[in-house]
Amino acid sequence: MHLSRYQTERIAFMVIGSATLLTVAPIIIVISAIFISGAEAISWEFIVEMPRDGMRAGGIWPAIVGTTYLAIGTGLISVPLGLGAAIYLSEYARESAWTRTIRVAIVNLAGIPSVVYGLFGLGLFVLFLKLGSSIIAACLTLSIMTLPVIISTAEEALRAVPQSFRVVSIGMGGTRWQTIRRIVLPQAMPGILTGVILGLNRAAGETAPILFTGAAFFLPRLPSSIFDQTMALPYHLFVISTQVPGMPLQIQYGTASVLLVFVLTMNILAASVRSWQRRKRQW
């Protein structure tokens, strides 16, 4: 039986649509189940109060603040370093065995399990550099973990900018750095923001790295400096789900719901900025 091009196209669309539905539907079901199960625990007191009674009562405010500190600290460290490395590899470095080796190393680093980064951070930042179990040690560890994603994504975004943009800018008397700063970076910003979002979202949801470097089991106060320990939503969720006997199930789901909202909020804000930048793009 010979199918027409229209029929073949319809079948292809049906297959792709079915695959998309099979991928998205379980995610929606899981997220909906978490929000429905945790709705009973969500309240203003649950958000803004300190934990009490071994985390069986009170709120999760220190964990929310700690997660925010870790995400901001990781971004402040990893984004400048990652963007600088991407600019060097894309705009300055010549193709050679050395740069190819660096790119292979970056790809391999992106696939290393997070627990390995946690052990590395424990050995380097906590013990060798004597930073102790602290926010700064956790941020440095998370930054190393997110750097490969930011570097590779930012480099691809920079390379996607048409070469003609650079030629015109240099032809009009601009230096290479002026071309990068005023022409290439603004045009590549949507892709760069995608890498930053992916990296920081991973950092915000990780448990193993902060378990070794900066997360506290129970800390009913806010940290006062970067050298203090802090509670964090991923580790807090792990603890109340596995280490606290008699923990009400709705509190576990409520904490998971807050973590999901935290990550989704980061995504929405960053996606809004990315869309605004994309509308300004000239190609």
C-alpha atoms as a printed R data frame, in Angstrom:
    type eleno elety resid chain resno      x      y      z
1   ATOM     1    CA   MET     A     1  0.000  0.000  0.000
2   ATOM     2    CA   HIS     A     2  1.476  3.317 -1.065
3   ATOM     3    CA   LEU     A     3  0.894  6.260  1.259
4   ATOM     4    CA   SER     A     4  0.720  9.815  0.007
5   ATOM     5    CA   ARG     A     5  3.002 12.507  1.399
6   ATOM     6    CA   TYR     A     6  0.044 13.976  3.277
7   ATOM     7    CA   GLN     A     7 -0.785 10.620  4.912
8   ATOM     8    CA   THR     A     8  2.858 10.044  5.817
9   ATOM     9    CA   GLU     A     9  3.002 13.494  7.392
10  ATOM    10    CA   ARG     A    10 -0.179 12.834  9.400
11  ATOM    11    CA   ILE     A    11  1.203  9.526 10.689
12  ATOM    12    CA   ALA     A    12  4.478 11.188 11.648
13  ATOM    13    CA   PHE     A    13  2.616 13.930 13.525
14  ATOM    14    CA   MET     A    14  0.522 11.318 15.358
15  ATOM    15    CA   VAL     A    15  3.625  9.362 16.389
16  ATOM    16    CA   ILE     A    16  5.432 12.493 17.568
17  ATOM    17    CA   GLY     A    17  2.318 13.728 19.399
18  ATOM    18    CA   SER     A    18  1.868 10.369 21.121
19  ATOM    19    CA   ALA     A    19  5.525 10.346 22.196
20  ATOM    20    CA   THR     A    20  5.143 13.862 23.572
21  ATOM    21    CA   LEU     A    21  2.002 12.903 25.479
22  ATOM    22    CA   LEU     A    22  3.654  9.784 26.926
23  ATOM    23    CA   THR     A    23  6.544 11.947 28.105
24  ATOM    24    CA   VAL     A    24  4.605 14.888 29.515
25  ATOM    25    CA   ALA     A    25  1.598 13.077 31.026
26  ATOM    26    CA   PRO     A    26  3.528 11.219 33.798
27  ATOM    27    CA   ILE     A    27  5.278 14.449 34.764
28  ATOM    28    CA   ILE     A    28  1.978 16.297 35.051
29  ATOM    29    CA   ILE     A    29  0.456 13.436 37.041
30  ATOM    30    CA   VAL     A    30  3.379 13.310 39.485
31  ATOM    31    CA   ILE     A    31  3.456 17.086 39.999
32  ATOM    32    CA   SER     A    32 -0.321 17.227 40.437
33  ATOM    33    CA   ALA     A    33 -0.219 14.381 42.964
34  ATOM    34    CA   ILE     A    34  2.478 16.176 44.975
35  ATOM    35    CA   PHE     A    35  0.567 19.463 45.044
36  ATOM    36    CA   ILE     A    36 -2.730 17.771 45.939
37  ATOM    37    CA   SER     A    37 -1.138 15.713 48.732
38  ATOM    38    CA   GLY     A    38  0.753 18.701 50.114
39  ATOM    39    CA   ALA     A    39 -2.089 21.237 49.924
40  ATOM    40    CA   GLU     A    40 -3.253 20.367 53.451
41  ATOM    41    CA   ALA     A    41  0.096 21.335 54.945
42  ATOM    42    CA   ILE     A    42  0.609 24.567 52.992
43  ATOM    43    CA   SER     A    43 -0.194 27.664 55.027
44  ATOM    44    CA   TRP     A    44  1.352 31.013 55.827
45  ATOM    45    CA   GLU     A    45  2.691 29.643 59.114
46  ATOM    46    CA   PHE     A    46  4.226 26.664 57.302
47  ATOM    47    CA   ILE     A    47  6.119 29.060 55.040
48  ATOM    48    CA   VAL     A    48  7.381 31.707 57.476
49  ATOM    49    CA   GLU     A    49  7.794 29.942 60.837
50  ATOM    50    CA   MET     A    50 10.856 28.202 62.256
51  ATOM    51    CA   PRO     A    51 10.767 24.390 62.602
52  ATOM    52    CA   ARG     A    52  9.888 22.972 66.010
53  ATOM    53    CA   ASP     A    53  9.554 19.624 67.735
54  ATOM    54    CA   GLY     A    54 12.283 17.955 65.716
55  ATOM    55    CA   MET     A    55 10.804 19.334 62.467
56  ATOM    56    CA   ARG     A    56  7.410 17.698 63.137
57  ATOM    57    CA   ALA     A    57  5.845 21.117 63.680
58  ATOM    58    CA   GLY     A    58  6.401 24.722 62.722
59  ATOM    59    CA   GLY     A    59  7.523 25.883 59.312
60  ATOM    60    CA   ILE     A    60 10.336 25.624 56.798
61  ATOM    61    CA   TRP     A    61 11.445 29.254 56.569
62  ATOM    62    CA   PRO     A    62 15.163 28.538 57.280
63  ATOM    63    CA   ALA     A    63 15.182 25.936 54.492
64  ATOM    64    CA   ILE     A    64 13.625 28.383 52.008
65  ATOM    65    CA   VAL     A    65 16.095 31.132 52.918
66  ATOM    66    CA   GLY     A    66 19.008 28.688 52.809
67  ATOM    67    CA   THR     A    67 18.048 27.436 49.357
68  ATOM    68    CA   THR     A    68 17.814 31.036 48.147
69  ATOM    69    CA   TYR     A    69 21.260 31.824 49.537
70  ATOM    70    CA   LEU     A    70 22.747 28.737 47.882
71  ATOM    71    CA   ALA     A    71 21.162 29.513 44.502
72  ATOM    72    CA   ILE     A    72 22.280 33.160 44.564
73  ATOM    73    CA   GLY     A    73 25.786 32.286 45.776
74  ATOM    74    CA   THR     A    74 26.164 29.595 43.132
75  ATOM    75    CA   GLY     A    75 25.047 32.010 40.428
76  ATOM    76    CA   LEU     A    76 27.434 34.747 41.566
77  ATOM    77    CA   ILE     A    77 30.368 32.332 41.342
78  ATOM    78    CA   SER     A    78 29.528 30.092 38.395
79  ATOM    79    CA   VAL     A    79 27.967 32.531 35.912
80  ATOM    80    CA   PRO     A    80 30.969 34.920 35.551
81  ATOM    81    CA   LEU     A    81 33.429 32.010 35.431
82  ATOM    82    CA   GLY     A    82 31.324 29.975 33.023
83  ATOM    83    CA   LEU     A    83 30.613 32.912 30.734
84  ATOM    84    CA   GLY     A    84 34.278 33.935 30.731
85  ATOM    85    CA   ALA     A    85 35.376 30.404 29.817
86  ATOM    86    CA   ALA     A    86 32.736 30.234 27.063
87  ATOM    87    CA   ILE     A    87 33.865 33.572 25.600
88  ATOM    88    CA   TYR     A    88 37.483 32.424 25.571
89  ATOM    89    CA   LEU     A    89 36.703 29.088 23.908
90  ATOM    90    CA   SER     A    90 34.348 30.631 21.364
91  ATOM    91    CA   GLU     A    91 35.987 33.939 20.512
92  ATOM    92    CA   TYR     A    92 39.681 33.794 21.401
93  ATOM    93    CA   ALA     A    93 40.991 30.227 21.493
94  ATOM    94    CA   ARG     A    94 42.186 28.680 18.245
95  ATOM    95    CA   GLU     A    95 41.111 25.180 17.315
96  ATOM    96    CA   SER     A    96 43.770 22.795 18.561
97  ATOM    97    CA   ALA     A    97 44.220 19.553 20.417
98  ATOM    98    CA   TRP     A    98 44.262 21.574 23.641
99  ATOM    99    CA   THR     A    99 40.874 23.229 23.106
100 ATOM   100    CA   ARG     A   100 39.344 19.944 21.935
101 ATOM   101    CA   THR     A   101 40.640 18.300 25.111
102 ATOM   102    CA   ILE     A   102 39.083 21.069 27.200
103 ATOM   103    CA   ARG     A   103 35.707 20.594 25.501
104 ATOM   104    CA   VAL     A   104 35.814 16.820 26.038
105 ATOM   105    CA   ALA     A   105 36.676 17.407 29.697
106 ATOM   106    CA   ILE     A   106 33.744 19.819 30.082
107 ATOM   107    CA   VAL     A   107 31.334 17.277 28.580
108 ATOM   108    CA   ASN     A   108 32.674 14.538 30.859
109 ATOM   109    CA   LEU     A   109 32.403 16.769 33.927
110 ATOM   110    CA   ALA     A   110 28.734 17.388 33.143
111 ATOM   111    CA   GLY     A   111 28.061 13.657 33.489
112 ATOM   112    CA   ILE     A   112 29.741 13.110 36.850
113 ATOM   113    CA   PRO     A   113 27.286 12.130 39.628
114 ATOM   114    CA   SER     A   114 26.568 14.901 42.103
115 ATOM   115    CA   VAL     A   115 27.724 12.797 45.065
116 ATOM   116    CA   VAL     A   116 31.244 12.831 43.584
117 ATOM   117    CA   TYR     A   117 31.155 16.635 43.532
118 ATOM   118    CA   GLY     A   118 30.027 16.528 47.144
119 ATOM   119    CA   LEU     A   119 33.006 14.390 48.168
120 ATOM   120    CA   PHE     A   120 35.331 16.651 46.175
121 ATOM   121    CA   GLY     A   121 33.918 19.722 47.910
122 ATOM   122    CA   LEU     A   122 34.303 18.038 51.278
123 ATOM   123    CA   GLY     A   123 37.960 17.282 50.626
124 ATOM   124    CA   LEU     A   124 38.918 20.604 49.016
125 ATOM   125    CA   PHE     A   125 36.759 23.327 50.536
126 ATOM   126    CA   VAL     A   126 35.697 21.904 53.902
127 ATOM   127    CA   LEU     A   127 38.907 20.121 54.950
128 ATOM   128    CA   PHE     A   128 41.857 21.383 52.869
129 ATOM   129    CA   LEU     A   129 40.878 25.070 52.670
130 ATOM   130    CA   LYS     A   130 39.356 24.856 56.166
131 ATOM   131    CA   LEU     A   131 36.131 26.641 55.225
132 ATOM   132    CA   GLY     A   132 34.219 24.147 57.338
133 ATOM   133    CA   SER     A   133 30.689 23.050 56.657
134 ATOM   134    CA   SER     A   134 29.330 26.387 55.476
135 ATOM   135    CA   ILE     A   135 27.324 28.253 52.877
136 ATOM   136    CA   ILE     A   136 30.446 29.343 50.998
137 ATOM   137    CA   ALA     A   137 31.778 25.771 50.799
138 ATOM   138    CA   ALA     A   138 28.419 24.546 49.502
139 ATOM   139    CA   CYS     A   139 28.207 27.377 46.945
140 ATOM   140    CA   LEU     A   140 31.711 26.667 45.660
141 ATOM   141    CA   THR     A   141 30.895 22.970 45.307
142 ATOM   142    CA   LEU     A   142 27.622 23.651 43.517
143 ATOM   143    CA   SER     A   143 29.408 26.152 41.260
144 ATOM   144    CA   ILE     A   144 31.901 23.539 40.106
145 ATOM   145    CA   MET     A   145 28.998 21.166 39.422
146 ATOM   146    CA   THR     A   146 27.070 23.713 37.336
147 ATOM   147    CA   LEU     A   147 30.038 25.149 35.407
148 ATOM   148    CA   PRO     A   148 30.101 22.456 32.664
149 ATOM   149    CA   VAL     A   149 26.446 23.070 31.780
150 ATOM   150    CA   ILE     A   150 26.862 26.850 31.709
151 ATOM   151    CA   ILE     A   151 30.107 26.738 29.702
152 ATOM   152    CA   SER     A   152 28.901 24.324 27.034
153 ATOM   153    CA   THR     A   153 25.523 26.021 26.579
154 ATOM   154    CA   ALA     A   154 26.964 29.545 26.538
155 ATOM   155    CA   GLU     A   155 29.661 28.537 24.044
156 ATOM   156    CA   GLU     A   156 27.075 27.070 21.680
157 ATOM   157    CA   ALA     A   157 24.981 30.245 21.975
158 ATOM   158    CA   LEU     A   158 27.992 32.425 21.152
159 ATOM   159    CA   ARG     A   159 28.946 30.259 18.180
160 ATOM   160    CA   ALA     A   160 25.379 30.493 16.854
161 ATOM   161    CA   VAL     A   161 25.696 34.261 16.344
162 ATOM   162    CA   PRO     A   162 26.357 34.840 12.612
163 ATOM   163    CA   GLN     A   163 29.981 35.571 11.780
164 ATOM   164    CA   SER     A   164 28.868 38.496  9.631
165 ATOM   165    CA   PHE     A   165 27.966 40.416 12.790
166 ATOM   166    CA   ARG     A   166 31.582 40.226 13.936
167 ATOM   167    CA   VAL     A   167 32.959 41.122 10.494
168 ATOM   168    CA   VAL     A   168 30.789 44.236 10.208
169 ATOM   169    CA   SER     A   169 31.649 45.405 13.724
170 ATOM   170    CA   ILE     A   170 35.397 44.981 13.233
171 ATOM   171    CA   GLY     A   171 35.148 46.547  9.777
172 ATOM   172    CA   MET     A   172 33.631 49.655 11.365
173 ATOM   173    CA   GLY     A   173 36.619 49.992 13.698
174 ATOM   174    CA   GLY     A   174 35.452 48.062 16.742
175 ATOM   175    CA   THR     A   175 37.938 46.027 18.737
176 ATOM   176    CA   ARG     A   176 37.378 42.348 19.339
177 ATOM   177    CA   TRP     A   177 36.269 42.947 22.927
178 ATOM   178    CA   GLN     A   178 33.894 45.750 21.878
179 ATOM   179    CA   THR     A   179 32.420 43.401 19.278
180 ATOM   180    CA   ILE     A   180 31.926 40.661 21.852
181 ATOM   181    CA   ARG     A   181 30.478 42.963 24.506
182 ATOM   182    CA   ARG     A   182 28.174 45.075 22.340
183 ATOM   183    CA   ILE     A   183 27.240 42.729 19.495
184 ATOM   184    CA   VAL     A   184 27.843 39.043 20.226
185 ATOM   185    CA   LEU     A   185 26.814 38.831 23.883
186 ATOM   186    CA   PRO     A   186 23.431 40.617 23.474
187 ATOM   187    CA   GLN     A   187 22.565 38.392 20.503
188 ATOM   188    CA   ALA     A   188 23.596 35.217 22.350
189 ATOM   189    CA   MET     A   189 21.896 36.154 25.619
190 ATOM   190    CA   PRO     A   190 18.768 33.928 25.206
191 ATOM   191    CA   GLY     A   191 20.941 30.835 24.776
192 ATOM   192    CA   ILE     A   192 23.228 31.860 27.610
193 ATOM   193    CA   LEU     A   193 20.250 32.322 29.934
194 ATOM   194    CA   THR     A   194 19.075 28.825 29.015
195 ATOM   195    CA   GLY     A   195 22.354 27.385 30.269
196 ATOM   196    CA   VAL     A   196 22.236 29.481 33.430
197 ATOM   197    CA   ILE     A   197 18.667 28.321 34.135
198 ATOM   198    CA   LEU     A   198 19.595 24.666 33.669
199 ATOM   199    CA   GLY     A   199 22.661 24.987 35.875
200 ATOM   200    CA   LEU     A   200 21.028 26.889 38.736
201 ATOM   201    CA   ASN     A   201 17.941 24.686 38.715
202 ATOM   202    CA   ARG     A   202 20.149 21.652 39.119
203 ATOM   203    CA   ALA     A   203 22.021 23.365 41.946
204 ATOM   204    CA   ALA     A   204 18.784 24.345 43.711
205 ATOM   205    CA   GLY     A   205 17.494 20.768 43.656
206 ATOM   206    CA   GLU     A   206 20.641 18.838 44.592
207 ATOM   207    CA   THR     A   207 21.049 17.089 47.932
208 ATOM   208    CA   ALA     A   208 24.357 15.199 47.858
209 ATOM   209    CA   PRO     A   209 26.753 18.167 47.370
210 ATOM   210    CA   ILE     A   210 25.263 20.240 50.178
211 ATOM   211    CA   LEU     A   211 24.954 17.176 52.414
212 ATOM   212    CA   PHE     A   212 28.763 17.037 52.594
213 ATOM   213    CA   THR     A   213 29.568 20.736 52.520
214 ATOM   214    CA   GLY     A   214 27.012 23.003 54.148
215 ATOM   215    CA   ALA     A   215 23.542 21.665 54.927
216 ATOM   216    CA   ALA     A   216 22.376 21.341 58.520
217 ATOM   217    CA   PHE     A   217 20.074 18.583 59.788
218 ATOM   218    CA   PHE     A   218 18.070 20.886 62.063
219 ATOM   219    CA   LEU     A   219 18.787 24.583 62.433
220 ATOM   220    CA   PRO     A   220 15.841 26.657 63.722
221 ATOM   221    CA   ARG     A   221 17.506 30.003 62.938
222 ATOM   222    CA   LEU     A   222 18.742 31.894 59.915
223 ATOM   223    CA   PRO     A   223 22.455 31.927 59.010
224 ATOM   224    CA   SER     A   224 24.258 35.140 59.874
225 ATOM   225    CA   SER     A   225 27.280 34.793 57.570
226 ATOM   226    CA   ILE     A   226 28.570 32.793 54.628
227 ATOM   227    CA   PHE     A   227 30.609 30.682 57.040
228 ATOM   228    CA   ASP     A   228 27.520 29.352 58.829
229 ATOM   229    CA   GLN     A   229 25.679 26.170 58.026
230 ATOM   230    CA   THR     A   230 22.175 26.442 56.627
231 ATOM   231    CA   MET     A   231 19.104 24.357 56.098
232 ATOM   232    CA   ALA     A   232 18.055 23.767 52.473
233 ATOM   233    CA   LEU     A   233 14.845 22.466 50.941
234 ATOM   234    CA   PRO     A   234 16.307 19.405 49.124
235 ATOM   235    CA   TYR     A   235 18.200 18.184 52.194
236 ATOM   236    CA   HIS     A   236 15.314 19.082 54.495
237 ATOM   237    CA   LEU     A   237 12.975 17.009 52.337
238 ATOM   238    CA   PHE     A   238 15.421 14.102 52.383
239 ATOM   239    CA   VAL     A   239 15.727 14.256 56.176
240 ATOM   240    CA   ILE     A   240 12.033 14.438 56.999
241 ATOM   241    CA   SER     A   241 11.290 11.654 54.513
242 ATOM   242    CA   THR     A   242 13.930  9.188 55.713
243 ATOM   243    CA   GLN     A   243 15.361 10.206 59.094
244 ATOM   244    CA   VAL     A   244 12.471 11.508 61.207
245 ATOM   245    CA   PRO     A   245 10.130  8.798 62.554
246 ATOM   246    CA   GLY     A   246  6.462  9.676 62.639
247 ATOM   247    CA   MET     A   247  6.745 12.601 60.257
248 ATOM   248    CA   PRO     A   248  3.254 13.394 58.876
249 ATOM   249    CA   LEU     A   249  3.049 12.582 55.192
250 ATOM   250    CA   GLN     A   250  1.356 15.860 54.309
251 ATOM   251    CA   ILE     A   251  4.367 17.801 55.645
252 ATOM   252    CA   GLN     A   252  6.651 15.816 53.363
253 ATOM   253    CA   TYR     A   253  4.468 16.550 50.361
254 ATOM   254    CA   GLY     A   254  4.070 20.170 51.445
255 ATOM   255    CA   THR     A   255  7.845 20.611 51.528
256 ATOM   256    CA   ALA     A   256  8.142 18.974 48.116
257 ATOM   257    CA   SER     A   257  5.470 21.354 46.801
258 ATOM   258    CA   VAL     A   258  7.380 24.394 48.066
259 ATOM   259    CA   LEU     A   259 10.582 23.125 46.425
260 ATOM   260    CA   LEU     A   260  8.743 22.648 43.131
261 ATOM   261    CA   VAL     A   261  7.280 26.150 43.339
262 ATOM   262    CA   PHE     A   262 10.761 27.530 44.087
263 ATOM   263    CA   VAL     A   263 12.262 25.859 41.013
264 ATOM   264    CA   LEU     A   264  9.302 26.722 38.776
265 ATOM   265    CA   THR     A   265  9.470 30.363 39.877
266 ATOM   266    CA   MET     A   266 13.140 30.504 38.918
267 ATOM   267    CA   ASN     A   267 12.233 29.010 35.534
268 ATOM   268    CA   ILE     A   268  9.395 31.449 34.899
269 ATOM   269    CA   LEU     A   269 11.430 34.525 35.837
270 ATOM   270    CA   ALA     A   270 14.406 33.441 33.776
271 ATOM   271    CA   ALA     A   271 12.223 32.420 30.828
272 ATOM   272    CA   SER     A   272 10.545 35.843 30.896
273 ATOM   273    CA   VAL     A   273 13.923 37.568 30.722
274 ATOM   274    CA   ARG     A   274 15.013 35.166 27.976
275 ATOM   275    CA   SER     A   275 11.889 35.898 25.911
276 ATOM   276    CA   TRP     A   276 12.425 39.633 26.326
277 ATOM   277    CA   GLN     A   277 16.023 39.271 25.147
278 ATOM   278    CA   ARG     A   278 14.954 37.076 22.222
279 ATOM   279    CA   ARG     A   279 12.522 39.724 20.994
280 ATOM   280    CA   LYS     A   280 15.413 42.183 20.857
281 ATOM   281    CA   ARG     A   281 17.535 39.804 18.757
282 ATOM   282    CA   GLN     A   282 18.239 41.001 15.246
283 ATOM   283    CA   TRP     A   283 18.298 37.641 13.435
